[in-house]
């Protein structure tokens, strides 16, 4: 203690030796400012983790809600195919109706364009009404020479020109070809109509089966 506390011989005051260099510790303000700046600029990891968690949750939700029902796609494809076949069948039926429908006004105009007498026109019209296929063939013809040969044949005119007489084989061939085309078109319409009905029935049965399966699953889940 003596080495620490001693009297000052000059002043008589007690003094502490060994602690003359001790001064009150001063805190540098720049250190506090640096700490404050560090706290302000240091990002908190909590929001990042929260965002990451939210993103992960939304990603998982998207994966869970992504559709993977191939059966539905196949059913839609079958429905689209059936609709197309039905549309084609309707179009072909409309074409056939046009061919089957005899436009008597058009036939009359064609006959009048040949400068025939009214009596001859009436004879040809009577022949066409007796044979509807022949009338449809005449209606579809565009070759004037063949049309005249057909008309003269129906009139049984002995004064047919040699040029028209030479057309007679071509006329028979033209008539047979037109009738063949009409028969092929009718067969196509029948086949397409049957295929369309079959596909439509298949799609309908498939939808009923899927609905029944869904109802059974719902019933099983509700029972649990």
PLY file of the C-alpha trace (Angstrom):
ply
format ascii 1.0
element vertex 224
property float x
property float y
property float z
element edge 223
property int vertex1
property int vertex2
end_header
0.00 0.00 0.00
2.91 2.27 0.67
4.11 1.88 -2.81
0.79 3.01 -4.02
-0.23 5.76 -1.63
2.48 8.21 -0.60
2.66 11.80 0.50
3.89 14.43 -1.80
6.84 15.96 0.00
6.36 19.26 -1.71
2.65 19.76 -1.26
1.81 17.28 1.45
-1.01 15.82 -0.61
-1.50 12.10 -0.95
-0.84 10.79 -4.37
-1.28 7.43 -6.04
1.86 6.13 -7.67
1.78 3.68 -10.53
-1.59 4.95 -11.81
-0.49 8.36 -13.05
-0.93 7.27 -16.64
-4.48 5.92 -16.09
-7.13 8.14 -17.74
-10.87 7.65 -18.12
-11.55 5.44 -21.19
-13.20 7.37 -24.04
-15.38 5.53 -26.58
-14.67 6.52 -30.12
-17.87 7.78 -31.77
-16.70 6.46 -35.13
-16.92 2.91 -33.78
-20.56 3.43 -32.82
-21.30 4.92 -36.23
-19.66 1.91 -37.94
-21.74 -0.51 -35.86
-24.91 1.40 -36.71
-24.03 1.37 -40.43
-23.33 -2.36 -40.29
-26.68 -3.05 -38.68
-28.50 -0.95 -41.28
-26.80 -2.55 -44.29
-26.79 -6.14 -43.03
-29.75 -7.93 -44.72
-31.82 -10.06 -42.48
-31.87 -13.69 -43.65
-35.39 -14.22 -42.35
-37.27 -12.61 -45.30
-35.11 -14.51 -47.80
-35.87 -17.81 -46.14
-39.53 -16.86 -46.06
-39.56 -16.01 -49.75
-37.74 -19.22 -50.56
-40.28 -21.16 -48.56
-43.15 -19.42 -50.32
-41.59 -20.04 -53.72
-41.08 -23.68 -52.91
-44.68 -23.97 -51.80
-46.01 -22.32 -54.96
-43.77 -24.50 -57.13
-45.05 -27.60 -55.44
-48.60 -26.36 -55.85
-48.03 -25.82 -59.57
-46.62 -29.31 -59.93
-49.56 -30.81 -58.11
-52.13 -28.96 -60.23
-50.51 -29.81 -63.60
-52.93 -31.99 -65.64
-51.75 -35.45 -66.66
-55.00 -37.03 -67.81
-54.15 -38.69 -71.13
-57.58 -40.34 -71.26
-59.26 -36.94 -71.47
-57.00 -35.93 -74.36
-57.82 -39.14 -76.21
-61.54 -38.60 -75.64
-61.32 -35.05 -76.98
-59.40 -36.30 -80.03
-62.08 -38.92 -80.69
-64.82 -36.30 -80.37
-63.02 -33.99 -82.81
-62.50 -36.83 -85.29
-66.15 -37.87 -85.05
-67.30 -34.29 -85.56
-65.16 -34.01 -88.69
-66.55 -37.25 -90.12
-70.10 -36.16 -89.40
-69.42 -32.81 -91.10
-67.97 -34.58 -94.15
-70.97 -36.90 -94.29
-73.37 -33.94 -94.15
-71.42 -32.22 -96.94
-71.51 -35.33 -99.12
-75.22 -35.77 -98.40
-75.83 -32.19 -99.51
-73.88 -32.88 -102.71
-75.90 -36.02 -103.31
-79.15 -34.16 -102.69
-78.08 -31.64 -105.31
-77.44 -34.43 -107.79
-80.65 -36.23 -106.90
-82.71 -33.07 -107.18
-83.80 -32.53 -110.77
-83.85 -28.85 -111.64
-86.56 -28.78 -114.27
-86.13 -25.07 -114.78
-82.47 -25.60 -115.73
-83.40 -28.44 -118.10
-86.03 -26.28 -119.78
-83.55 -23.43 -120.25
-81.01 -25.80 -121.82
-83.63 -27.19 -124.21
-84.79 -23.71 -125.21
-81.17 -22.75 -125.93
-81.10 -25.50 -128.60
-83.81 -23.70 -130.62
-86.18 -26.66 -130.39
-89.87 -26.45 -131.09
-92.25 -26.41 -128.16
-93.57 -29.83 -129.16
-90.05 -31.30 -129.17
-89.30 -29.73 -125.80
-92.43 -31.30 -124.35
-91.45 -34.72 -125.75
-87.96 -34.51 -124.23
-89.34 -33.34 -120.89
-91.75 -36.30 -120.89
-88.86 -38.68 -121.55
-86.80 -37.13 -118.77
-89.67 -37.37 -116.30
-89.97 -41.07 -117.09
-86.22 -41.58 -116.47
-84.98 -39.44 -113.59
-81.38 -40.63 -113.94
-81.32 -39.53 -117.55
-82.67 -36.13 -116.54
-79.93 -35.75 -113.90
-77.28 -36.71 -116.45
-78.59 -34.14 -118.93
-78.69 -31.54 -116.18
-75.01 -32.15 -115.31
-73.74 -32.10 -118.91
-71.77 -29.11 -120.15
-70.80 -30.31 -123.64
-73.33 -28.84 -126.06
-72.77 -31.50 -128.73
-73.39 -34.37 -126.30
-76.50 -32.62 -124.95
-77.91 -32.27 -128.48
-77.18 -35.93 -129.24
-79.01 -36.98 -126.07
-82.00 -34.80 -126.93
-82.17 -36.04 -130.53
-81.98 -39.62 -129.32
-84.99 -39.03 -127.07
-86.88 -37.46 -129.96
-85.93 -40.44 -132.18
-85.30 -37.99 -135.00
-84.22 -39.66 -138.24
-82.70 -36.47 -139.55
-79.92 -36.41 -136.96
-76.81 -35.02 -138.56
-73.86 -37.30 -139.20
-71.84 -35.31 -136.69
-74.37 -35.94 -133.92
-74.68 -39.60 -134.93
-70.93 -40.01 -134.40
-71.33 -38.73 -130.85
-73.72 -41.52 -129.83
-71.01 -43.90 -128.43
-69.59 -41.02 -126.41
-73.06 -40.22 -125.15
-73.63 -43.74 -123.82
-70.23 -43.71 -122.17
-70.95 -40.31 -120.60
-74.27 -41.52 -119.20
-72.71 -44.63 -117.71
-69.89 -42.60 -116.17
-72.31 -40.15 -114.55
-74.40 -42.97 -113.10
-71.25 -44.64 -111.76
-70.16 -41.41 -110.05
-73.54 -41.04 -108.37
-73.40 -44.66 -107.13
-69.89 -44.19 -105.67
-70.97 -41.00 -103.93
-73.99 -42.73 -102.40
-71.80 -45.58 -101.08
-69.34 -43.12 -99.51
-72.12 -41.31 -97.72
-73.46 -44.58 -96.32
-70.00 -45.71 -95.12
-69.10 -42.34 -93.57
-72.49 -42.11 -91.90
-72.08 -45.53 -90.29
-68.51 -44.74 -89.16
-69.61 -41.43 -87.67
-72.41 -43.08 -85.70
-70.03 -45.80 -84.46
-67.42 -43.28 -83.29
-70.04 -41.10 -81.64
-71.42 -44.14 -79.77
-67.92 -45.13 -78.64
-67.20 -41.65 -77.30
-70.54 -41.61 -75.52
-69.84 -44.98 -73.86
-66.35 -43.85 -72.89
-67.70 -40.71 -71.22
-70.29 -42.76 -69.30
-67.57 -45.12 -68.05
-65.38 -42.20 -66.94
-68.30 -40.57 -65.12
-69.10 -43.83 -63.35
-65.45 -44.24 -62.32
-65.36 -40.70 -60.91
-68.57 -41.29 -58.97
-67.14 -44.47 -57.44
-63.97 -42.63 -56.38
-66.00 -39.83 -54.80
-68.17 -42.35 -52.97
-65.08 -44.19 -51.67
-63.46 -40.96 -50.45
-66.66 -39.84 -48.70
-66.98 -43.23 -46.99
-63.55 -42.79 -45.44
0 1
1 2
2 3
3 4
4 5
5 6
6 7
7 8
8 9
9 10
10 11
11 12
12 13
13 14
14 15
15 16
16 17
17 18
18 19
19 20
20 21
21 22
22 23
23 24
24 25
25 26
26 27
27 28
28 29
29 30
30 31
31 32
32 33
33 34
34 35
35 36
36 37
37 38
38 39
39 40
40 41
41 42
42 43
43 44
44 45
45 46
46 47
47 48
48 49
49 50
50 51
51 52
52 53
53 54
54 55
55 56
56 57
57 58
58 59
59 60
60 61
61 62
62 63
63 64
64 65
65 66
66 67
67 68
68 69
69 70
70 71
71 72
72 73
73 74
74 75
75 76
76 77
77 78
78 79
79 80
80 81
81 82
82 83
83 84
84 85
85 86
86 87
87 88
88 89
89 90
90 91
91 92
92 93
93 94
94 95
95 96
96 97
97 98
98 99
99 100
100 101
101 102
102 103
103 104
104 105
105 106
106 107
107 108
108 109
109 110
110 111
111 112
112 113
113 114
114 115
115 116
116 117
117 118
118 119
119 120
120 121
121 122
122 123
123 124
124 125
125 126
126 127
127 128
128 129
129 130
130 131
131 132
132 133
133 134
134 135
135 136
136 137
137 138
138 139
139 140
140 141
141 142
142 143
143 144
144 145
145 146
146 147
147 148
148 149
149 150
150 151
151 152
152 153
153 154
154 155
155 156
156 157
157 158
158 159
159 160
160 161
161 162
162 163
163 164
164 165
165 166
166 167
167 168
168 169
169 170
170 171
171 172
172 173
173 174
174 175
175 176
176 177
177 178
178 179
179 180
180 181
181 182
182 183
183 184
184 185
185 186
186 187
187 188
188 189
189 190
190 191
191 192
192 193
193 194
194 195
195 196
196 197
197 198
198 199
199 200
200 201
201 202
202 203
203 204
204 205
205 206
206 207
207 208
208 209
209 210
210 211
211 212
212 213
213 214
214 215
215 216
216 217
217 218
218 219
219 220
220 221
221 222
222 223
